[in-house]
């Protein structure tokens, strides 16, 4: 009887060989998308069931609205993690269709911010935005998910968020910039540089094509920039800052502009004042960065001119001052007055780079430098 049982339980030789062959070649590397998909489905289904039960308890009066809200916060986090994993897997495997349409990114970003306004208020987040209308050829649903993922990645790192949409100088492409500051407070417990939101936005960038993403992490928070190569204005290869042909148009745009000059040199301050007056810009000047801090509290400038000799003498104080100012004005340009009399350089692509004008060339070149730097942010 025992031998008969063994006979019925034995595995056919062909099947055993097949199983043995599979065990020799099987690798999780080939199956991890299935694993991620399965886990994500279980997470979202489980969270939905829990949410239904909590809603039922609230309806019966078994828990208060405050308790219901408190329970909903961790559930939302788990649900978002599950949905994010589903989306990453979907974009990775290519199981979606794209429809490239002309999308106004400024309008789309504003729409996302309005959708999340309530959540941001509950989190105590101070939000600032500066959104210039720029059209990009992209799938609307894809870029909507991308913008949400950018916010989800940055939010845990601080309580002050700056969002900017503009046109990058070079390459001449639409640029989304996110900067999150923590004001010295520790980041949230769920802050992670390589979080699921980061993996999602990177995967969307690859799936959509033409989105280049860079990030920076420091003690004060994080920043992220995304460049969109399919910018409508860039299709014809336009790659220069376009100044108005009519000088009067430029002067009109400069009306109301205010510049602060920081230099211990009377000659530098006087030359800067005259050069700025010639292009219709009002300005003030101070001797050092302590005075500059007080001046900025009274009136925030649109641009700052800083003497390089003062920077060299008080470098740490200058860096601290500039960081503080840039927290208040996201894209404030700085122009350095260089000891090299004939110097003239525009600011580069780096976030904290500065334009330079030579000390002996202030009257002739400062106005041009100011107009160029302001044109990039206007």
C-alpha positions in Angstrom: 0.0 0.0 0.0 2.9 2.3 0.9 4.6 1.6 -2.5 1.3 2.4 -4.2 1.0 5.7 -2.5 4.5 6.5 -3.6 3.6 5.6 -7.1 0.7 8.1 -7.1 2.8 10.9 -5.5 5.8 10.5 -7.7 6.5 13.3 -10.3 6.8 12.3 -14.0 10.4 12.3 -15.2 9.7 15.0 -17.9 8.1 17.3 -15.4 10.8 16.8 -12.8 13.4 17.5 -15.4 11.6 20.7 -16.4 11.3 21.8 -12.8 15.0 21.1 -12.2 15.9 23.1 -15.3 13.7 26.1 -14.2 15.3 26.1 -10.7 18.7 26.2 -12.3 17.9 29.2 -14.5 15.3 31.1 -12.4 16.2 34.5 -11.3 14.4 37.2 -9.4 15.8 39.8 -11.9 13.4 38.4 -14.5 10.4 38.5 -12.2 10.7 41.6 -10.1 8.2 43.6 -12.2 5.6 40.9 -11.4 6.6 41.0 -7.8 6.3 44.8 -7.6 2.9 44.7 -9.4 1.6 42.1 -7.1 2.7 43.8 -3.9 1.3 47.2 -5.2 -2.1 45.6 -5.9 -2.2 44.0 -2.5 -1.3 47.3 -0.8 -3.9 49.4 -2.6 -6.7 46.7 -2.2 -5.9 46.4 1.5 -5.8 50.1 2.1 -9.1 50.6 0.3 -10.7 47.9 2.5 -9.3 49.6 5.6 -10.5 53.0 4.5 -14.0 51.6 3.9 -14.1 50.2 7.5 -12.9 53.4 9.0 -15.5 55.4 7.0 -18.1 52.9 8.4 -17.0 53.4 11.9 -17.3 57.2 11.5 -20.8 56.8 10.1 -21.8 54.7 13.1 -20.3 57.3 15.5 -17.8 54.8 16.8 -14.9 57.2 16.2 -14.7 61.0 16.0 -13.9 63.1 12.9 -10.5 63.9 14.5 -9.7 60.2 15.0 -10.9 59.5 11.5 -8.6 62.1 10.1 -5.7 60.9 12.2 -6.1 57.3 10.9 -6.5 58.6 7.3 -3.0 60.2 7.3 -1.0 56.9 7.5 -3.5 55.2 5.2 -3.0 57.8 2.6 0.8 57.4 2.8 0.5 53.6 2.3 -2.0 54.1 -0.5 0.3 56.6 -2.3 3.2 54.2 -1.9 1.1 51.4 -3.5 -0.1 53.6 -6.3 3.4 54.9 -6.9 4.7 51.3 -7.2 1.9 50.5 -9.7 2.8 53.6 -11.8 6.5 52.9 -11.8 5.9 49.3 -13.0 3.4 50.5 -15.6 5.8 53.1 -17.0 8.8 50.7 -16.9 6.9 48.0 -18.8 5.5 50.4 -21.3 1.9 49.5 -20.7 0.5 52.9 -21.6 -0.2 55.1 -24.6 1.1 58.6 -25.0 -0.6 61.4 -26.8 1.8 64.3 -27.4 -0.2 67.5 -27.1 0.8 71.1 -26.6 0.5 71.7 -22.8 0.9 75.0 -21.0 3.1 73.9 -18.1 2.4 77.0 -16.0 -1.3 76.3 -16.1 -0.9 72.6 -15.4 1.4 73.3 -12.4 -1.0 75.9 -11.0 -3.8 73.3 -11.4 -1.8 70.7 -9.4 -1.0 73.3 -6.7 -4.6 74.2 -6.4 -5.6 70.5 -6.2 -3.1 70.1 -3.3 -3.8 73.4 -1.6 -5.7 71.8 1.3 -3.0 69.2 2.0 -0.2 71.9 1.9 -2.2 74.0 4.4 -2.6 71.1 6.7 1.1 70.4 6.6 1.9 74.0 7.4 3.8 74.5 4.2 4.6 78.0 3.0 4.3 77.9 -0.8 5.6 80.5 -3.3 5.4 80.2 -7.0 6.5 82.1 -10.1 5.0 80.5 -13.2 5.7 81.8 -16.7 3.6 80.3 -19.5 5.7 77.9 -21.6 4.2 75.3 -24.0 5.7 71.8 -24.2 4.7 68.8 -26.4 4.0 66.0 -24.0 1.3 63.7 -22.7 -0.9 65.7 -20.3 -1.6 62.8 -17.9 2.1 61.9 -17.9 3.3 65.4 -17.0 0.5 65.8 -14.4 1.8 62.7 -12.6 5.3 63.9 -13.0 4.6 67.3 -11.3 2.8 65.5 -8.4 5.8 63.2 -8.0 8.2 66.2 -7.9 6.1 67.7 -5.1 5.8 64.3 -3.2 9.6 63.9 -3.4 10.4 67.4 -2.1 7.7 67.9 0.6 9.2 65.7 3.4 12.4 67.8 3.3 11.1 71.2 4.5 8.3 73.6 5.2 9.0 76.2 2.6 8.5 75.4 -1.0 9.4 77.6 -4.1 8.1 76.4 -7.5 9.2 78.2 -10.6 8.4 77.6 -14.3 10.4 79.5 -16.8 12.6 79.2 -19.9 16.1 78.1 -19.3 18.8 80.3 -20.9 20.8 77.5 -22.5 19.6 75.1 -23.6 16.6 77.1 -24.5 14.0 74.8 -22.9 11.2 74.9 -20.4 12.4 74.5 -16.9 10.6 73.4 -13.8 12.5 74.3 -10.6 11.6 73.2 -7.1 13.4 74.4 -4.0 12.5 73.2 -0.5 13.9 74.8 2.6 13.8 73.5 6.1 14.5 76.7 8.1 16.9 74.7 10.3 14.2 72.1 11.3 14.8 68.4 10.9 13.2 66.8 7.8 10.2 64.5 8.1 10.7 60.9 9.2 9.7 59.8 5.7 12.2 62.0 3.9 14.4 59.9 1.6 16.6 61.0 -1.3 15.8 57.9 -3.3 12.1 57.6 -2.3 9.5 55.9 -4.5 8.5 59.4 -5.7 12.0 60.0 -6.9 12.0 56.6 -8.7 8.6 57.5 -10.2 9.6 60.9 -11.6 12.8 59.5 -13.0 10.9 56.6 -14.7 8.4 59.1 -16.1 11.3 61.2 -17.5 12.5 58.1 -19.3 9.1 57.0 -20.5 8.1 60.4 -21.8 11.5 61.2 -23.3 13.1 64.6 -23.3 12.9 65.3 -19.6 16.3 65.9 -18.0 16.2 65.9 -14.2 18.9 67.1 -11.7 18.8 67.4 -8.0 20.9 69.0 -5.2 20.8 68.1 -1.5 22.3 70.1 1.3 21.8 70.9 5.0 19.2 73.6 4.2 17.0 71.4 2.0 16.8 70.1 -1.5 16.3 71.5 -5.0 15.3 69.9 -8.3 15.3 71.1 -11.9 13.7 69.5 -14.9 14.4 70.6 -18.4 11.9 69.7 -21.2 13.6 69.3 -24.6 10.2 69.3 -26.5 9.6 72.9 -25.7 7.5 74.5 -28.4 9.6 77.6 -28.6 12.8 75.4 -29.0 11.5 73.4 -32.0 13.1 75.8 -34.5 16.4 75.9 -32.6 15.9 79.3 -31.1 18.6 79.5 -28.4 19.2 83.1 -27.3 17.7 85.6 -25.0 15.6 87.9 -27.2 15.8 91.5 -26.4 13.2 93.9 -27.7 14.2 95.7 -30.9 12.7 98.9 -29.5 14.8 100.5 -26.8 11.6 102.1 -25.4 10.2 98.7 -24.7 13.2 97.7 -22.6 13.0 100.9 -20.7 9.3 100.4 -20.0 10.0 96.9 -18.6 12.7 98.3 -16.3 10.4 100.9 -14.8 10.0 100.3 -11.1 13.1 98.1 -11.0 15.2 98.6 -7.9 18.9 97.6 -7.4 21.0 97.5 -4.3 24.8 98.0 -4.6 27.1 96.7 -1.8 30.6 98.2 -1.8 33.0 99.9 0.7 34.4 102.0 -2.3 32.8 105.4 -2.8 33.9 105.3 -6.5 32.3 101.9 -7.1 29.0 103.0 -5.5 29.0 106.3 -7.5 29.8 104.7 -10.8 27.1 102.0 -10.3 24.5 104.6 -9.4 25.2 106.6 -12.5 25.2 103.5 -14.8 21.9 102.4 -13.4 20.4 105.9 -13.6 21.2 106.0 -17.3 19.0 103.0 -18.0 16.2 104.3 -15.8 16.8 102.1 -12.7 16.5 103.4 -9.2 19.2 102.2 -6.7 20.6 102.5 -3.3 24.1 101.6 -2.0 25.4 100.3 1.3 28.9 99.7 2.7 28.7 96.1 3.9 26.5 93.0 4.2 25.2 93.9 7.7 23.8 97.1 6.2 22.6 95.2 3.1 20.5 92.9 5.4 18.8 95.9 6.9 18.2 97.5 3.5 16.6 94.3 2.1 14.2 94.2 5.1 13.0 97.7 4.1 12.8 97.1 0.3 13.6 93.9 -1.6 15.7 94.6 -4.8 15.3 92.9 -8.2 19.1 92.7 -8.6 22.2 93.2 -6.5 25.6 94.5 -7.4 28.4 93.4 -5.1 32.0 94.4 -4.9 34.4 91.4 -5.4 36.8 92.9 -2.9 34.1 92.8 -0.2 33.3 89.3 -1.1 36.9 88.2 -0.8 37.2 90.0 2.6 34.0 88.7 4.0 33.3 85.5 2.0 31.5 83.5 4.7 29.3 86.5 5.6 28.5 87.1 1.9 27.5 83.4 1.3 25.2 83.5 4.4 23.7 86.7 3.2 23.1 85.4 -0.3 21.5 82.2 0.9 19.1 84.2 3.1 18.2 86.6 0.3 17.6 83.7 -2.1 15.2 82.2 0.3 13.0 85.3 -0.1 13.6 86.0 -3.8 14.0 82.7 -5.7 15.8 84.1 -8.8 17.5 87.3 -7.6 20.5 88.0 -9.9 23.9 89.1 -8.5 26.5 91.0 -10.5 30.0 91.1 -9.2 32.3 94.1 -9.7 35.6 92.5 -10.5 39.1 94.0 -9.8 39.9 93.1 -13.4 39.1 96.5 -15.1 38.0 95.0 -18.4 36.0 92.0 -17.2 32.6 91.3 -18.6 30.9 87.9 -18.2 27.3 86.9 -18.1 26.1 84.4 -15.4 26.4 80.7 -16.2 24.1 77.8 -15.8 25.0 77.0 -12.3 22.4 78.1 -9.7 24.8 80.4 -7.8 27.0 81.7 -10.6 27.3 85.5 -11.0 27.8 87.9 -13.9 31.0 90.0 -13.7 31.7 93.6 -14.7 35.2 95.1 -14.4 35.9 97.9 -11.9 37.1 100.2 -14.7 34.2 99.3 -16.9 31.2 100.0 -14.7 29.8 103.1 -16.5 30.1 101.4 -19.9 29.1 97.8 -19.1 27.0 97.6 -16.0 23.8 98.7 -17.7 24.1 96.0 -20.3 24.9 93.3 -17.7 21.8 94.4 -15.7 19.5 94.3 -18.7 20.8 90.9 -19.7 20.4 89.4 -16.2 16.9 90.9 -15.8 15.8 89.7 -19.2 16.5 86.1 -18.1 14.0 86.4 -15.3 11.4 88.8 -16.6 
